[in-house]
Amino acid sequence: MAKPIPEQQYLKYIRLLGWRLEKGGIDYNLYDRESRFLCSIKIGHGKGKKREIVAECVRKTERLCIKEGLTWPPKKK
């Protein structure tokens, strides 16, 4: 089961995959190498708490990786 992960760690994983995260209207949008929209990503934050990717969005990203034949979390090559 996926857990929330810190935003910086998630961004590092996304860069390793060659994907990118851009600010949308409310949430963030995840795009692949060909600039195709993949899904929306929510970043949770609270009082005095670090920003983190919510567990639901971590699972979404993991499913997208499996669909694309990639491993999650990605490892350095």
mmJSON file of the N, C-alpha and C atoms, coordinates in Angstrom:
{"data_MODEL":{"atom_site":{
"group_PDB":["ATOM","ATOM","ATOM","ATOM","ATOM","ATOM","ATOM","ATOM","ATOM","ATOM","ATOM","ATOM","ATOM","ATOM","ATOM","ATOM","ATOM","ATOM","ATOM","ATOM","ATOM","ATOM","ATOM","ATOM","ATOM","ATOM","ATOM","ATOM","ATOM","ATOM","ATOM","ATOM","ATOM","ATOM","ATOM","ATOM","ATOM","ATOM","ATOM","ATOM","ATOM","ATOM","ATOM","ATOM","ATOM","ATOM","ATOM","ATOM","ATOM","ATOM","ATOM","ATOM","ATOM","ATOM","ATOM","ATOM","ATOM","ATOM","ATOM","ATOM","ATOM","ATOM","ATOM","ATOM","ATOM","ATOM","ATOM","ATOM","ATOM","ATOM","ATOM","ATOM","ATOM","ATOM","ATOM","ATOM","ATOM","ATOM","ATOM","ATOM","ATOM","ATOM","ATOM","ATOM","ATOM","ATOM","ATOM","ATOM","ATOM","ATOM","ATOM","ATOM","ATOM","ATOM","ATOM","ATOM","ATOM","ATOM","ATOM","ATOM","ATOM","ATOM","ATOM","ATOM","ATOM","ATOM","ATOM","ATOM","ATOM","ATOM","ATOM","ATOM","ATOM","ATOM","ATOM","ATOM","ATOM","ATOM","ATOM","ATOM","ATOM","ATOM","ATOM","ATOM","ATOM","ATOM","ATOM","ATOM","ATOM","ATOM","ATOM","ATOM","ATOM","ATOM","ATOM","ATOM","ATOM","ATOM","ATOM","ATOM","ATOM","ATOM","ATOM","ATOM","ATOM","ATOM","ATOM","ATOM","ATOM","ATOM","ATOM","ATOM","ATOM","ATOM","ATOM","ATOM","ATOM","ATOM","ATOM","ATOM","ATOM","ATOM","ATOM","ATOM","ATOM","ATOM","ATOM","ATOM","ATOM","ATOM","ATOM","ATOM","ATOM","ATOM","ATOM","ATOM","ATOM","ATOM","ATOM","ATOM","ATOM","ATOM","ATOM","ATOM","ATOM","ATOM","ATOM","ATOM","ATOM","ATOM","ATOM","ATOM","ATOM","ATOM","ATOM","ATOM","ATOM","ATOM","ATOM","ATOM","ATOM","ATOM","ATOM","ATOM","ATOM","ATOM","ATOM","ATOM","ATOM","ATOM","ATOM","ATOM","ATOM","ATOM","ATOM","ATOM","ATOM","ATOM","ATOM","ATOM","ATOM","ATOM","ATOM","ATOM","ATOM","ATOM","ATOM","ATOM","ATOM","ATOM","ATOM"],
"id":[1,2,3,4,5,6,7,8,9,10,11,12,13,14,15,16,17,18,19,20,21,22,23,24,25,26,27,28,29,30,31,32,33,34,35,36,37,38,39,40,41,42,43,44,45,46,47,48,49,50,51,52,53,54,55,56,57,58,59,60,61,62,63,64,65,66,67,68,69,70,71,72,73,74,75,76,77,78,79,80,81,82,83,84,85,86,87,88,89,90,91,92,93,94,95,96,97,98,99,100,101,102,103,104,105,106,107,108,109,110,111,112,113,114,115,116,117,118,119,120,121,122,123,124,125,126,127,128,129,130,131,132,133,134,135,136,137,138,139,140,141,142,143,144,145,146,147,148,149,150,151,152,153,154,155,156,157,158,159,160,161,162,163,164,165,166,167,168,169,170,171,172,173,174,175,176,177,178,179,180,181,182,183,184,185,186,187,188,189,190,191,192,193,194,195,196,197,198,199,200,201,202,203,204,205,206,207,208,209,210,211,212,213,214,215,216,217,218,219,220,221,222,223,224,225,226,227,228,229,230,231],
"type_symbol":["N","C","C","N","C","C","N","C","C","N","C","C","N","C","C","N","C","C","N","C","C","N","C","C","N","C","C","N","C","C","N","C","C","N","C","C","N","C","C","N","C","C","N","C","C","N","C","C","N","C","C","N","C","C","N","C","C","N","C","C","N","C","C","N","C","C","N","C","C","N","C","C","N","C","C","N","C","C","N","C","C","N","C","C","N","C","C","N","C","C","N","C","C","N","C","C","N","C","C","N","C","C","N","C","C","N","C","C","N","C","C","N","C","C","N","C","C","N","C","C","N","C","C","N","C","C","N","C","C","N","C","C","N","C","C","N","C","C","N","C","C","N","C","C","N","C","C","N","C","C","N","C","C","N","C","C","N","C","C","N","C","C","N","C","C","N","C","C","N","C","C","N","C","C","N","C","C","N","C","C","N","C","C","N","C","C","N","C","C","N","C","C","N","C","C","N","C","C","N","C","C","N","C","C","N","C","C","N","C","C","N","C","C","N","C","C","N","C","C","N","C","C","N","C","C","N","C","C","N","C","C"],
"label_atom_id":["N","CA","C","N","CA","C","N","CA","C","N","CA","C","N","CA","C","N","CA","C","N","CA","C","N","CA","C","N","CA","C","N","CA","C","N","CA","C","N","CA","C","N","CA","C","N","CA","C","N","CA","C","N","CA","C","N","CA","C","N","CA","C","N","CA","C","N","CA","C","N","CA","C","N","CA","C","N","CA","C","N","CA","C","N","CA","C","N","CA","C","N","CA","C","N","CA","C","N","CA","C","N","CA","C","N","CA","C","N","CA","C","N","CA","C","N","CA","C","N","CA","C","N","CA","C","N","CA","C","N","CA","C","N","CA","C","N","CA","C","N","CA","C","N","CA","C","N","CA","C","N","CA","C","N","CA","C","N","CA","C","N","CA","C","N","CA","C","N","CA","C","N","CA","C","N","CA","C","N","CA","C","N","CA","C","N","CA","C","N","CA","C","N","CA","C","N","CA","C","N","CA","C","N","CA","C","N","CA","C","N","CA","C","N","CA","C","N","CA","C","N","CA","C","N","CA","C","N","CA","C","N","CA","C","N","CA","C","N","CA","C","N","CA","C","N","CA","C","N","CA","C","N","CA","C","N","CA","C","N","CA","C","N","CA","C","N","CA","C"],
"label_alt_id":[null,null,null,null,null,null,null,null,null,null,null,null,null,null,null,null,null,null,null,null,null,null,null,null,null,null,null,null,null,null,null,null,null,null,null,null,null,null,null,null,null,null,null,null,null,null,null,null,null,null,null,null,null,null,null,null,null,null,null,null,null,null,null,null,null,null,null,null,null,null,null,null,null,null,null,null,null,null,null,null,null,null,null,null,null,null,null,null,null,null,null,null,null,null,null,null,null,null,null,null,null,null,null,null,null,null,null,null,null,null,null,null,null,null,null,null,null,null,null,null,null,null,null,null,null,null,null,null,null,null,null,null,null,null,null,null,null,null,null,null,null,null,null,null,null,null,null,null,null,null,null,null,null,null,null,null,null,null,null,null,null,null,null,null,null,null,null,null,null,null,null,null,null,null,null,null,null,null,null,null,null,null,null,null,null,null,null,null,null,null,null,null,null,null,null,null,null,null,null,null,null,null,null,null,null,null,null,null,null,null,null,null,null,null,null,null,null,null,null,null,null,null,null,null,null,null,null,null,null,null,null],
"label_comp_id":["MET","MET","MET","ALA","ALA","ALA","LYS","LYS","LYS","PRO","PRO","PRO","ILE","ILE","ILE","PRO","PRO","PRO","GLU","GLU","GLU","GLN","GLN","GLN","GLN","GLN","GLN","TYR","TYR","TYR","LEU","LEU","LEU","LYS","LYS","LYS","TYR","TYR","TYR","ILE","ILE","ILE","ARG","ARG","ARG","LEU","LEU","LEU","LEU","LEU","LEU","GLY","GLY","GLY","TRP","TRP","TRP","ARG","ARG","ARG","LEU","LEU","LEU","GLU","GLU","GLU","LYS","LYS","LYS","GLY","GLY","GLY","GLY","GLY","GLY","ILE","ILE","ILE","ASP","ASP","ASP","TYR","TYR","TYR","ASN","ASN","ASN","LEU","LEU","LEU","TYR","TYR","TYR","ASP","ASP","ASP","ARG","ARG","ARG","GLU","GLU","GLU","SER","SER","SER","ARG","ARG","ARG","PHE","PHE","PHE","LEU","LEU","LEU","CYS","CYS","CYS","SER","SER","SER","ILE","ILE","ILE","LYS","LYS","LYS","ILE","ILE","ILE","GLY","GLY","GLY","HIS","HIS","HIS","GLY","GLY","GLY","LYS","LYS","LYS","GLY","GLY","GLY","LYS","LYS","LYS","LYS","LYS","LYS","ARG","ARG","ARG","GLU","GLU","GLU","ILE","ILE","ILE","VAL","VAL","VAL","ALA","ALA","ALA","GLU","GLU","GLU","CYS","CYS","CYS","VAL","VAL","VAL","ARG","ARG","ARG","LYS","LYS","LYS","THR","THR","THR","GLU","GLU","GLU","ARG","ARG","ARG","LEU","LEU","LEU","CYS","CYS","CYS","ILE","ILE","ILE","LYS","LYS","LYS","GLU","GLU","GLU","GLY","GLY","GLY","LEU","LEU","LEU","THR","THR","THR","TRP","TRP","TRP","PRO","PRO","PRO","PRO","PRO","PRO","LYS","LYS","LYS","LYS","LYS","LYS","LYS","LYS","LYS"],
"label_asym_id":["A","A","A","A","A","A","A","A","A","A","A","A","A","A","A","A","A","A","A","A","A","A","A","A","A","A","A","A","A","A","A","A","A","A","A","A","A","A","A","A","A","A","A","A","A","A","A","A","A","A","A","A","A","A","A","A","A","A","A","A","A","A","A","A","A","A","A","A","A","A","A","A","A","A","A","A","A","A","A","A","A","A","A","A","A","A","A","A","A","A","A","A","A","A","A","A","A","A","A","A","A","A","A","A","A","A","A","A","A","A","A","A","A","A","A","A","A","A","A","A","A","A","A","A","A","A","A","A","A","A","A","A","A","A","A","A","A","A","A","A","A","A","A","A","A","A","A","A","A","A","A","A","A","A","A","A","A","A","A","A","A","A","A","A","A","A","A","A","A","A","A","A","A","A","A","A","A","A","A","A","A","A","A","A","A","A","A","A","A","A","A","A","A","A","A","A","A","A","A","A","A","A","A","A","A","A","A","A","A","A","A","A","A","A","A","A","A","A","A","A","A","A","A","A","A","A","A","A","A","A","A"],
"label_entity_id":["1","1","1","1","1","1","1","1","1","1","1","1","1","1","1","1","1","1","1","1","1","1","1","1","1","1","1","1","1","1","1","1","1","1","1","1","1","1","1","1","1","1","1","1","1","1","1","1","1","1","1","1","1","1","1","1","1","1","1","1","1","1","1","1","1","1","1","1","1","1","1","1","1","1","1","1","1","1","1","1","1","1","1","1","1","1","1","1","1","1","1","1","1","1","1","1","1","1","1","1","1","1","1","1","1","1","1","1","1","1","1","1","1","1","1","1","1","1","1","1","1","1","1","1","1","1","1","1","1","1","1","1","1","1","1","1","1","1","1","1","1","1","1","1","1","1","1","1","1","1","1","1","1","1","1","1","1","1","1","1","1","1","1","1","1","1","1","1","1","1","1","1","1","1","1","1","1","1","1","1","1","1","1","1","1","1","1","1","1","1","1","1","1","1","1","1","1","1","1","1","1","1","1","1","1","1","1","1","1","1","1","1","1","1","1","1","1","1","1","1","1","1","1","1","1","1","1","1","1","1","1"],
"label_seq_id":[1,1,1,2,2,2,3,3,3,4,4,4,5,5,5,6,6,6,7,7,7,8,8,8,9,9,9,10,10,10,11,11,11,12,12,12,13,13,13,14,14,14,15,15,15,16,16,16,17,17,17,18,18,18,19,19,19,20,20,20,21,21,21,22,22,22,23,23,23,24,24,24,25,25,25,26,26,26,27,27,27,28,28,28,29,29,29,30,30,30,31,31,31,32,32,32,33,33,33,34,34,34,35,35,35,36,36,36,37,37,37,38,38,38,39,39,39,40,40,40,41,41,41,42,42,42,43,43,43,44,44,44,45,45,45,46,46,46,47,47,47,48,48,48,49,49,49,50,50,50,51,51,51,52,52,52,53,53,53,54,54,54,55,55,55,56,56,56,57,57,57,58,58,58,59,59,59,60,60,60,61,61,61,62,62,62,63,63,63,64,64,64,65,65,65,66,66,66,67,67,67,68,68,68,69,69,69,70,70,70,71,71,71,72,72,72,73,73,73,74,74,74,75,75,75,76,76,76,77,77,77],
"pdbx_PDB_ins_code":[null,null,null,null,null,null,null,null,null,null,null,null,null,null,null,null,null,null,null,null,null,null,null,null,null,null,null,null,null,null,null,null,null,null,null,null,null,null,null,null,null,null,null,null,null,null,null,null,null,null,null,null,null,null,null,null,null,null,null,null,null,null,null,null,null,null,null,null,null,null,null,null,null,null,null,null,null,null,null,null,null,null,null,null,null,null,null,null,null,null,null,null,null,null,null,null,null,null,null,null,null,null,null,null,null,null,null,null,null,null,null,null,null,null,null,null,null,null,null,null,null,null,null,null,null,null,null,null,null,null,null,null,null,null,null,null,null,null,null,null,null,null,null,null,null,null,null,null,null,null,null,null,null,null,null,null,null,null,null,null,null,null,null,null,null,null,null,null,null,null,null,null,null,null,null,null,null,null,null,null,null,null,null,null,null,null,null,null,null,null,null,null,null,null,null,null,null,null,null,null,null,null,null,null,null,null,null,null,null,null,null,null,null,null,null,null,null,null,null,null,null,null,null,null,null,null,null,null,null,null,null],
"Cartn_x":[0.843,0.0,0.885,0.538,1.345,1.121,2.178,2.126,2.415,1.998,2.382,3.911,4.453,5.9,6.187,7.336,7.677,7.744,7.355,7.316,8.669,9.762,11.088,11.484,11.158,11.473,10.652,9.368,8.502,9.028,9.436,9.962,11.227,12.05,13.26,12.899,11.901,11.433,10.895,10.101,9.499,10.588,11.622,12.723,13.451,13.625,14.287,13.487,12.164,11.307,11.279,11.725,11.677,10.348,9.55,8.256,8.418,7.35,7.412,6.075,6.149,4.981,4.828,3.631,3.375,2.156,2.181,1.055,-0.143,-1.28,-2.53,-3.386,-4.684,-5.589,-5.551,-5.837,-5.827,-4.73,-4.717,-3.724,-2.551,-1.713,-0.588,-0.886,-0.354,-0.563,0.73,0.612,1.758,1.79,2.952,3.124,4.263,4.173,5.243,6.285,7.207,8.302,7.815,6.672,6.134,5.15,5.148,4.262,2.783,2.487,1.091,0.644,-0.57,-1.131,-1.387,-0.93,-1.139,-2.224,-2.114,-3.111,-2.879,-3.804,-3.657,-3.049,-2.21,-1.53,-1.857,-2.253,-2.559,-1.365,-1.029,0.046,-0.603,-0.496,-1.088,-0.108,-0.624,0.211,-0.655,-0.034,-0.76,0.078,-0.389,0.339,1.679,2.747,4.079,4.482,3.784,4.077,4.658,5.544,6.129,5.071,5.297,4.401,4.685,3.614,3.797,2.725,3.08,2.152,1.23,-0.087,-1.04,-0.956,-1.289,-1.151,-1.915,-3.092,-3.904,-3.146,-2.448,-1.714,-0.43,0.158,1.326,0.888,-0.282,-0.818,-1.121,-1.684,-1.973,-0.701,0.36,1.639,2.207,2.08,2.571,1.832,0.509,-0.278,0.134,0.397,0.845,2.186,3.089,4.403,4.251,3.406,3.184,2.613,1.659,1.04,2.078,3.054,4.1,5.269,5.238,6.318,7.536,7.336,8.422,8.319,9.402,9.377,9.107,8.403,8.14,8.529,9.295,9.97,11.151,11.437,12.528,13.894,14.796,16.166,17.09,18.177,19.171,19.771,20.021,20.578,22.069],
"Cartn_y":[-1.191,0.0,1.251,2.172,3.392,4.341,5.064,6.064,7.423,8.496,9.828,9.955,10.645,10.852,12.348,12.806,14.236,14.689,15.937,16.497,16.405,16.725,16.705,15.302,14.3,12.919,12.511,12.888,12.576,13.238,14.495,15.212,14.541,14.023,13.313,12.055,11.314,10.107,10.448,11.515,11.929,12.297,13.006,13.375,12.134,11.13,9.89,9.184,9.327,8.718,9.551,10.806,11.694,12.415,12.354,13.025,14.383,15.195,16.502,16.839,17.689,18.119,19.616,20.052,21.477,21.91,23.145,23.685,23.847,23.297,23.444,24.49,24.424,25.374,25.267,24.087,23.857,22.864,21.747,20.702,20.863,19.843,19.807,18.777,18.967,18.04,17.295,15.984,15.134,14.851,15.084,14.869,13.888,13.114,12.164,12.826,12.014,12.535,13.25,12.793,13.401,14.531,15.012,16.098,15.727,14.429,13.989,14.032,14.534,14.6,13.183,12.894,11.581,11.618,12.535,12.643,13.908,14.164,15.28,14.757,15.557,15.176,16.206,15.708,16.59,16.627,17.832,18.001,18.501,17.677,18.035,18.797,19.688,20.437,20.873,21.063,21.49,22.471,22.8,23.745,23.146,23.802,23.365,22.024,21.562,20.246,20.416,19.513,19.569,19.247,19.745,19.417,17.985,17.218,15.833,15.438,14.478,13.942,12.985,13.17,12.324,10.882,9.929,8.5,8.087,8.64,8.305,8.623,9.739,10.151,9.342,8.893,8.017,6.696,6.185,4.946,5.153,6.328,6.649,6.594,7.219,7.255,5.851,5.048,3.669,2.868,3.028,2.329,2.774,4.076,4.587,3.975,3.842,3.249,1.794,1.047,-0.364,-0.463,0.422,0.445,0.724,1.602,1.963,0.977,0.002,-0.973,-0.453,0.524,1.11,0.635,0.767,0.376,1.599,1.371,2.428,1.928,2.655,3.888,3.604,4.53,4.297,4.283,3.514,3.431,4.151,4.716,5.346,4.283,4.64,3.666,3.58],
"Cartn_z":[0.0,0.0,0.0,-0.834,-0.983,0.185,0.529,1.596,0.98,1.67,1.18,1.19,0.2,0.167,0.031,0.564,0.465,-0.999,-1.211,-2.567,-3.268,-2.554,-3.185,-3.649,-2.857,-3.232,-4.459,-4.481,-5.614,-6.887,-6.784,-7.95,-8.481,-7.567,-7.967,-8.768,-8.281,-8.978,-10.369,-10.438,-11.713,-12.719,-12.265,-13.165,-13.676,-12.813,-13.241,-14.341,-14.298,-15.321,-16.608,-16.516,-17.674,-17.774,-16.721,-16.677,-16.015,-16.048,-15.401,-14.743,-13.737,-12.975,-13.155,-13.569,-13.782,-12.991,-12.522,-11.764,-12.678,-12.257,-12.997,-12.311,-12.506,-11.874,-10.361,-9.832,-8.393,-8.036,-8.738,-8.488,-9.453,-9.493,-10.42,-11.496,-12.693,-13.798,-14.083,-14.313,-14.591,-16.089,-16.713,-18.149,-18.392,-19.481,-19.811,-20.705,-21.233,-22.071,-23.325,-23.878,-25.103,-24.802,-23.562,-23.107,-23.167,-23.028,-22.955,-21.498,-21.27,-19.92,-19.406,-18.184,-17.584,-16.514,-15.544,-14.482,-13.664,-12.736,-11.799,-10.512,-9.894,-8.659,-7.578,-6.396,-5.268,-4.325,-3.885,-2.909,-1.62,-0.58,0.706,1.565,2.404,3.34,4.506,5.622,6.813,7.602,8.783,9.639,10.05,9.707,10.102,9.55,8.538,7.963,6.567,6.209,4.869,3.827,2.647,1.534,1.108,0.884,0.456,-0.543,-1.382,-2.371,-1.636,-1.766,-1.048,-1.551,-0.673,-0.963,-2.227,-2.43,-3.605,-4.901,-4.932,-6.13,-6.31,-5.206,-5.304,-5.953,-5.54,-6.145,-7.626,-7.967,-9.371,-10.203,-9.691,-10.391,-10.537,-9.477,-9.512,-10.59,-10.685,-11.721,-13.123,-13.288,-14.595,-14.978,-14.01,-14.276,-14.709,-14.015,-14.364,-15.772,-16.081,-17.417,-18.505,-18.203,-19.168,-19.16,-18.243,-18.163,-17.416,-16.537,-15.75,-14.306,-13.557,-12.15,-11.272,-10.164,-9.188,-7.819,-7.046,-7.422,-8.344,-9.252,-10.204,-9.52,-10.07,-9.56,-10.537,-10.002,-10.887,-11.773,-13.027,-13.973,-13.878],
"occupancy":[1.0,1.0,1.0,1.0,1.0,1.0,1.0,1.0,1.0,1.0,1.0,1.0,1.0,1.0,1.0,1.0,1.0,1.0,1.0,1.0,1.0,1.0,1.0,1.0,1.0,1.0,1.0,1.0,1.0,1.0,1.0,1.0,1.0,1.0,1.0,1.0,1.0,1.0,1.0,1.0,1.0,1.0,1.0,1.0,1.0,1.0,1.0,1.0,1.0,1.0,1.0,1.0,1.0,1.0,1.0,1.0,1.0,1.0,1.0,1.0,1.0,1.0,1.0,1.0,1.0,1.0,1.0,1.0,1.0,1.0,1.0,1.0,1.0,1.0,1.0,1.0,1.0,1.0,1.0,1.0,1.0,1.0,1.0,1.0,1.0,1.0,1.0,1.0,1.0,1.0,1.0,1.0,1.0,1.0,1.0,1.0,1.0,1.0,1.0,1.0,1.0,1.0,1.0,1.0,1.0,1.0,1.0,1.0,1.0,1.0,1.0,1.0,1.0,1.0,1.0,1.0,1.0,1.0,1.0,1.0,1.0,1.0,1.0,1.0,1.0,1.0,1.0,1.0,1.0,1.0,1.0,1.0,1.0,1.0,1.0,1.0,1.0,1.0,1.0,1.0,1.0,1.0,1.0,1.0,1.0,1.0,1.0,1.0,1.0,1.0,1.0,1.0,1.0,1.0,1.0,1.0,1.0,1.0,1.0,1.0,1.0,1.0,1.0,1.0,1.0,1.0,1.0,1.0,1.0,1.0,1.0,1.0,1.0,1.0,1.0,1.0,1.0,1.0,1.0,1.0,1.0,1.0,1.0,1.0,1.0,1.0,1.0,1.0,1.0,1.0,1.0,1.0,1.0,1.0,1.0,1.0,1.0,1.0,1.0,1.0,1.0,1.0,1.0,1.0,1.0,1.0,1.0,1.0,1.0,1.0,1.0,1.0,1.0,1.0,1.0,1.0,1.0,1.0,1.0,1.0,1.0,1.0,1.0,1.0,1.0,1.0,1.0,1.0,1.0,1.0,1.0],
"B_iso_or_equiv":[0.0,0.0,0.0,0.0,0.0,0.0,0.0,0.0,0.0,0.0,0.0,0.0,0.0,0.0,0.0,0.0,0.0,0.0,0.0,0.0,0.0,0.0,0.0,0.0,0.0,0.0,0.0,0.0,0.0,0.0,0.0,0.0,0.0,0.0,0.0,0.0,0.0,0.0,0.0,0.0,0.0,0.0,0.0,0.0,0.0,0.0,0.0,0.0,0.0,0.0,0.0,0.0,0.0,0.0,0.0,0.0,0.0,0.0,0.0,0.0,0.0,0.0,0.0,0.0,0.0,0.0,0.0,0.0,0.0,0.0,0.0,0.0,0.0,0.0,0.0,0.0,0.0,0.0,0.0,0.0,0.0,0.0,0.0,0.0,0.0,0.0,0.0,0.0,0.0,0.0,0.0,0.0,0.0,0.0,0.0,0.0,0.0,0.0,0.0,0.0,0.0,0.0,0.0,0.0,0.0,0.0,0.0,0.0,0.0,0.0,0.0,0.0,0.0,0.0,0.0,0.0,0.0,0.0,0.0,0.0,0.0,0.0,0.0,0.0,0.0,0.0,0.0,0.0,0.0,0.0,0.0,0.0,0.0,0.0,0.0,0.0,0.0,0.0,0.0,0.0,0.0,0.0,0.0,0.0,0.0,0.0,0.0,0.0,0.0,0.0,0.0,0.0,0.0,0.0,0.0,0.0,0.0,0.0,0.0,0.0,0.0,0.0,0.0,0.0,0.0,0.0,0.0,0.0,0.0,0.0,0.0,0.0,0.0,0.0,0.0,0.0,0.0,0.0,0.0,0.0,0.0,0.0,0.0,0.0,0.0,0.0,0.0,0.0,0.0,0.0,0.0,0.0,0.0,0.0,0.0,0.0,0.0,0.0,0.0,0.0,0.0,0.0,0.0,0.0,0.0,0.0,0.0,0.0,0.0,0.0,0.0,0.0,0.0,0.0,0.0,0.0,0.0,0.0,0.0,0.0,0.0,0.0,0.0,0.0,0.0,0.0,0.0,0.0,0.0,0.0,0.0],
"pdbx_formal_charge":[null,null,null,null,null,null,null,null,null,null,null,null,null,null,null,null,null,null,null,null,null,null,null,null,null,null,null,null,null,null,null,null,null,null,null,null,null,null,null,null,null,null,null,null,null,null,null,null,null,null,null,null,null,null,null,null,null,null,null,null,null,null,null,null,null,null,null,null,null,null,null,null,null,null,null,null,null,null,null,null,null,null,null,null,null,null,null,null,null,null,null,null,null,null,null,null,null,null,null,null,null,null,null,null,null,null,null,null,null,null,null,null,null,null,null,null,null,null,null,null,null,null,null,null,null,null,null,null,null,null,null,null,null,null,null,null,null,null,null,null,null,null,null,null,null,null,null,null,null,null,null,null,null,null,null,null,null,null,null,null,null,null,null,null,null,null,null,null,null,null,null,null,null,null,null,null,null,null,null,null,null,null,null,null,null,null,null,null,null,null,null,null,null,null,null,null,null,null,null,null,null,null,null,null,null,null,null,null,null,null,null,null,null,null,null,null,null,null,null,null,null,null,null,null,null,null,null,null,null,null,null],
"auth_seq_id":[1,1,1,2,2,2,3,3,3,4,4,4,5,5,5,6,6,6,7,7,7,8,8,8,9,9,9,10,10,10,11,11,11,12,12,12,13,13,13,14,14,14,15,15,15,16,16,16,17,17,17,18,18,18,19,19,19,20,20,20,21,21,21,22,22,22,23,23,23,24,24,24,25,25,25,26,26,26,27,27,27,28,28,28,29,29,29,30,30,30,31,31,31,32,32,32,33,33,33,34,34,34,35,35,35,36,36,36,37,37,37,38,38,38,39,39,39,40,40,40,41,41,41,42,42,42,43,43,43,44,44,44,45,45,45,46,46,46,47,47,47,48,48,48,49,49,49,50,50,50,51,51,51,52,52,52,53,53,53,54,54,54,55,55,55,56,56,56,57,57,57,58,58,58,59,59,59,60,60,60,61,61,61,62,62,62,63,63,63,64,64,64,65,65,65,66,66,66,67,67,67,68,68,68,69,69,69,70,70,70,71,71,71,72,72,72,73,73,73,74,74,74,75,75,75,76,76,76,77,77,77],
"auth_comp_id":["MET","MET","MET","ALA","ALA","ALA","LYS","LYS","LYS","PRO","PRO","PRO","ILE","ILE","ILE","PRO","PRO","PRO","GLU","GLU","GLU","GLN","GLN","GLN","GLN","GLN","GLN","TYR","TYR","TYR","LEU","LEU","LEU","LYS","LYS","LYS","TYR","TYR","TYR","ILE","ILE","ILE","ARG","ARG","ARG","LEU","LEU","LEU","LEU","LEU","LEU","GLY","GLY","GLY","TRP","TRP","TRP","ARG","ARG","ARG","LEU","LEU","LEU","GLU","GLU","GLU","LYS","LYS","LYS","GLY","GLY","GLY","GLY","GLY","GLY","ILE","ILE","ILE","ASP","ASP","ASP","TYR","TYR","TYR","ASN","ASN","ASN","LEU","LEU","LEU","TYR","TYR","TYR","ASP","ASP","ASP","ARG","ARG","ARG","GLU","GLU","GLU","SER","SER","SER","ARG","ARG","ARG","PHE","PHE","PHE","LEU","LEU","LEU","CYS","CYS","CYS","SER","SER","SER","ILE","ILE","ILE","LYS","LYS","LYS","ILE","ILE","ILE","GLY","GLY","GLY","HIS","HIS","HIS","GLY","GLY","GLY","LYS","LYS","LYS","GLY","GLY","GLY","LYS","LYS","LYS","LYS","LYS","LYS","ARG","ARG","ARG","GLU","GLU","GLU","ILE","ILE","ILE","VAL","VAL","VAL","ALA","ALA","ALA","GLU","GLU","GLU","CYS","CYS","CYS","VAL","VAL","VAL","ARG","ARG","ARG","LYS","LYS","LYS","THR","THR","THR","GLU","GLU","GLU","ARG","ARG","ARG","LEU","LEU","LEU","CYS","CYS","CYS","ILE","ILE","ILE","LYS","LYS","LYS","GLU","GLU","GLU","GLY","GLY","GLY","LEU","LEU","LEU","THR","THR","THR","TRP","TRP","TRP","PRO","PRO","PRO","PRO","PRO","PRO","LYS","LYS","LYS","LYS","LYS","LYS","LYS","LYS","LYS"],
"auth_asym_id":["A","A","A","A","A","A","A","A","A","A","A","A","A","A","A","A","A","A","A","A","A","A","A","A","A","A","A","A","A","A","A","A","A","A","A","A","A","A","A","A","A","A","A","A","A","A","A","A","A","A","A","A","A","A","A","A","A","A","A","A","A","A","A","A","A","A","A","A","A","A","A","A","A","A","A","A","A","A","A","A","A","A","A","A","A","A","A","A","A","A","A","A","A","A","A","A","A","A","A","A","A","A","A","A","A","A","A","A","A","A","A","A","A","A","A","A","A","A","A","A","A","A","A","A","A","A","A","A","A","A","A","A","A","A","A","A","A","A","A","A","A","A","A","A","A","A","A","A","A","A","A","A","A","A","A","A","A","A","A","A","A","A","A","A","A","A","A","A","A","A","A","A","A","A","A","A","A","A","A","A","A","A","A","A","A","A","A","A","A","A","A","A","A","A","A","A","A","A","A","A","A","A","A","A","A","A","A","A","A","A","A","A","A","A","A","A","A","A","A","A","A","A","A","A","A","A","A","A","A","A","A"],
"auth_atom_id":["N","CA","C","N","CA","C","N","CA","C","N","CA","C","N","CA","C","N","CA","C","N","CA","C","N","CA","C","N","CA","C","N","CA","C","N","CA","C","N","CA","C","N","CA","C","N","CA","C","N","CA","C","N","CA","C","N","CA","C","N","CA","C","N","CA","C","N","CA","C","N","CA","C","N","CA","C","N","CA","C","N","CA","C","N","CA","C","N","CA","C","N","CA","C","N","CA","C","N","CA","C","N","CA","C","N","CA","C","N","CA","C","N","CA","C","N","CA","C","N","CA","C","N","CA","C","N","CA","C","N","CA","C","N","CA","C","N","CA","C","N","CA","C","N","CA","C","N","CA","C","N","CA","C","N","CA","C","N","CA","C","N","CA","C","N","CA","C","N","CA","C","N","CA","C","N","CA","C","N","CA","C","N","CA","C","N","CA","C","N","CA","C","N","CA","C","N","CA","C","N","CA","C","N","CA","C","N","CA","C","N","CA","C","N","CA","C","N","CA","C","N","CA","C","N","CA","C","N","CA","C","N","CA","C","N","CA","C","N","CA","C","N","CA","C","N","CA","C","N","CA","C","N","CA","C","N","CA","C","N","CA","C","N","CA","C","N","CA","C"],
"pdbx_PDB_model_num":[1,1,1,1,1,1,1,1,1,1,1,1,1,1,1,1,1,1,1,1,1,1,1,1,1,1,1,1,1,1,1,1,1,1,1,1,1,1,1,1,1,1,1,1,1,1,1,1,1,1,1,1,1,1,1,1,1,1,1,1,1,1,1,1,1,1,1,1,1,1,1,1,1,1,1,1,1,1,1,1,1,1,1,1,1,1,1,1,1,1,1,1,1,1,1,1,1,1,1,1,1,1,1,1,1,1,1,1,1,1,1,1,1,1,1,1,1,1,1,1,1,1,1,1,1,1,1,1,1,1,1,1,1,1,1,1,1,1,1,1,1,1,1,1,1,1,1,1,1,1,1,1,1,1,1,1,1,1,1,1,1,1,1,1,1,1,1,1,1,1,1,1,1,1,1,1,1,1,1,1,1,1,1,1,1,1,1,1,1,1,1,1,1,1,1,1,1,1,1,1,1,1,1,1,1,1,1,1,1,1,1,1,1,1,1,1,1,1,1,1,1,1,1,1,1,1,1,1,1,1,1]
}}}
